[in-house]
Amino acid sequence: MRRLVTMSDTGLRERKKRRMYQSVSDTAIGLFLEKGFDAVSVAEVAAAAEISKPTLFRYFPSKEDLVLHRFADHETEAARVVEEGRAAGRSAIDALREHFLDGLRREDPVTGLNDHPGVLAFHRLLYGTPSLVARMYGYLERSEAALAEALAEPLGAGLDARLAAGQITAVRRILAEENLRRIAEGERPAAVRPDAEAAAERAFARLAAGFPGLGRPGAEGASA
């Protein structure tokens, strides 16, 4: 008699799958940092991870995805923050601003405010490899599309939501890049944080001014 598949079975398979993703990605990134992205083949990564090359490609469609897997959990982050904020009665801009400021306080690498050697090495690998930079645009496009969908409720589906999502995505990226630049030049996170927080406050205030419908909880209608 066939055993019924339970929720615990499904959860176990999902956890094992996530561990496999993480393990293979970590192995690949270690090799890329040691030898350079272009100097390491997919076959070499598969051998180091003790899996076959076809199995590797089932998890990661491209070599670049081995690196960008670290961004996978953040792809819909902005959209999730907006939706959770709305459920709590907060405006989109307030939710996004507080989330970014909290990231600065926690020294989340996504905000650029982290000087751990491994984080800095990863960023050098990412931004110093043209194919990775090009592939990252796909991530940004998907993240922006998810955010635009989340913003459709206050702004209406269409161009206004897309424009707002594009500007919010750009603001978050530029703030992080400026923080990363200063950290990479040798400044400590504690010294950079006050300026980073002030810059984030200014940037999100300007977004709220440009898109009034995003600055008021439950506001309806497109911005002027």
N, C-alpha and C positions, 0 to 999 in steps of 0.2 A: 504493500500500500504506500502510495506517494505521501511523503511528509508535507504538511502544509507549511508554506513560507510565512513566518511570523514577522511582526514589526521589528522584533529584536534582531532577526536575521537580516532584514533590510538595513537596519542601522549599523550592524556589524560590517556588512559589505561596503556601505558608504564610508565608514571610518577607515577601513583597510584601503579603499580607493584613494582617499585623501592622503593617507600616510604614504602611499606609493607615489602620488604626485609630488609630495613634499620631498621625499627621499631622493627621487630622480632629479628633481630641480636643484636640490642642494648639492648633489654630486656634480651635476653639470656646471653650476656656478663656481664650485671649487676649482674645477679644471680650467674654466675660462679665466678665472682670476690668476691662476698659476701660469698658464701658457699663452693666454690671449684667445679671444673669441674665435678668430679666423684660423688659429693654429690647431684647434681641437675639432675632430670630426664627430658626427653623430654616432658612428660605429664605436668610437673610443668612449663616448659617454655611456652607450649601452653596455659595453664591456665592463666599465667601472661600476655601473649600477647593477650588474649581474642580471640583465634582462636581454632579450633579443632586440634587434633593431626594429622589426615589425611591431613588437610590443611597445617599444618606446614611441613609435609614431602613432599608435592608437591613443596614447595619452597626450602627446604633444605633436600637433600637425606640422610644426616647423621647428628648426633649431632655435630660432629666436624666442619661441614660446617657452623654451626651457628656462629662460631668464625672466620673461615677462609674467610667468606664473605667479611671481611675488606680488603682482598688481591685481591678480584675479579677484581677490576678496574686496578690492577697493573699486571695482568697475562700476558697481551700482550704489556706491556708498552715499554720494550726494543725494541721489533720489530717495534712498532709504531715510536719510536724515530729514529731508523735507516731509516725507509721509509720516514719520514718527512725530515730528514736530506738530504737524497739522492735527494729528490725533490727540495731542496734548494741548491743543488750543494756541499754538505758537505760530508766528508768521514764518514763511520760508527763509527770509533773510536772517531773522533772529536765530532760527535753528542752525543754519549754516555757519553763522558767525560764531556762535557758542561752541559748535563742534570744532571749528578750526582753532579757536582759542584754547579749548581743552587739549587739542593735539599739541599745541605749543607747550602747554604746561607739562604734558607727559613726555615731551621730546619725541613725539611720533616721527619716524623717519620720513613719512609722507609730507610733513610740513617743512622738511629741510633742516629742522633744528635738532640735529643729532650729530655728535662728533665721534661716534664709535668707529674705530678703524675699519671694521667690516662694512659698515654702512657707507663710509666714504669710498671704500674700494669698489663697492657695488655701483655707486653712482658714477664713478670714473669709467667703469666697464660699460654701463648703460649709455651715458652721454658721449663716450668716446668711440662708440661702434656705430657707424652710419646705418647698418641694416637694422640694428635694435631701435635706433631713433625713428627710422621710417616705420617699423612695425608698431611702435608705440602710438603712432597717430591713429591706428585702428582702435586701440584701447580708448583713446580720448574721444573718438567719434561715438563709440558705443556708450561710454559714460555720459556724454553730452545728450545723446538720444534718450537715454533712460531718465535723465534729469528733466528734459523737455516734457516728457510724458507726465512726470510728477507735477510739473508746473502748469499743466493744462487746466487743472481745476481753478486756480485763481486767475489765470490769464486767458484761458480759452485755447483750444487746440489750434495750432497754426504758427504763423511767423513770430508772433510776440513771444510765445513760449520758447521757440527755438533761439530767438535772439537773446532772451534772458539766460537760457541754459549756456549758450556760447560765451556770454560775458562772465557768468559765474565760474565756468570752467577755466576761463583765461585768468581770472583774478586769483583763484586758488593755485593755479600753476605758477603764475608770476611771483606771488608771495613766497611760495616754497623755493623757487629758483633763487630769489634774492637771499633768503636765509641760507640756502646751501652754498651760495657763492661766498658769503662772509665766513661760514664755518670752514669751507675748503681753504680759505686764505689764512686760517689759523686762529680765528676768534672763537671763544668759548660760548656754548649755548647760553649760559647765564648772562653774559654780556650782550648778546644779540637779542635776547627775549624781549626786553622792554620796547625796543624799536620794532620788533616783529609784531608785538601785540598792538602797538599804536598804528602801524601800517595796516594791519588787518581791520581794526576798527574804522579807519578812514575809508578803506576800500569797500567794506560792506555797507557803510553809510551812503556812499555814492551809488552803490547798486540799489539801495532802498529808495534813494531820491529819483533814480532813473526809471525804476519800475515800482511805482507806489503800491500796486496791487500785491506785491510780494512783501511789503513791509508792514501790512496790517493783517492780523489774524482773521481768516475767513473772508477777506476782501474779495469781491468778485469784479470781473470786467478787466479788459486790457488796459495797460498803462497808456498814458497820453504820449 
